[in-house]
Amino acid sequence: MPHLPPSITLPGAGRRFRSRLPRRPKDGRLPDEAALAAFLQPSVPAFLQILEITDSQDRPLMLLQPDAALRQKLYRRIACTAVRGKGEILYLYRRAGSMLEHQGRWDLCSGPVLAGEAREDAARRLLLARAGLADPQVAEILRRPANRESPAQLTLFAARLPQGVIPDREETLAVDADELEGLVAHTPELLTPALIWAAGTGRLFS
């Protein structure tokens, strides 16, 4: 498997840029969870993220920046987590305008699997960054292989909010099965393709 280099060359920059992970404090302690989340959250600039490009059989081929992978429609891995609340409630998250695709649409807690990152670790990172869930329990539900029409290899996970926890973020929408079915049927333009696919599996509430 290719290894992430310590630095990358920015296109046209004529210089090398070194990724800035949170620095180790002078007292020798490791960066805390919040500092790491700030670096790895989905809103981090795309040029700081590196994806592992694969073939149709999920075998690694190269490392590439997200915008280049999207532009060339290359195979890449995406982690999607259905965040469930009390009863039959599913929480959707509005994609920020800074994201590379599907800005402003409702989605599961989704994002790219970074180079060298396991799918489950990506799901946990995204849950911390987008849903504020520290050390969540996640369970893989199923995978959707990539194809030329949909080059993202999707892995669907499920996570449940701890009892008594209610998301307080403005860009969060709580829906039940009937409400989600109505959104898919009548306003699919407000949803990401990944959410529409996941809703069609019948596994988001089971």
Secondary structure, 3 states (H helix, E strand, C coil): CCCCCCEEECCCCCCEEECCCCCCCCCCCCCCHHHHHHHHCCCCCHHHCCEEEECCCCCEEEEECHHHHHHCCCEEEEEEEEEECCCCCEEEEECCCCCCCCCCCEECEEEECECCCCHHHHHHHHHHHHHCCCCCCEEEEEEECCCCCCCEEEEEEEEECCCCCCCCCCCEEEECHHHHHHHHHHCHHHECHHHHHHHHCCCCCC
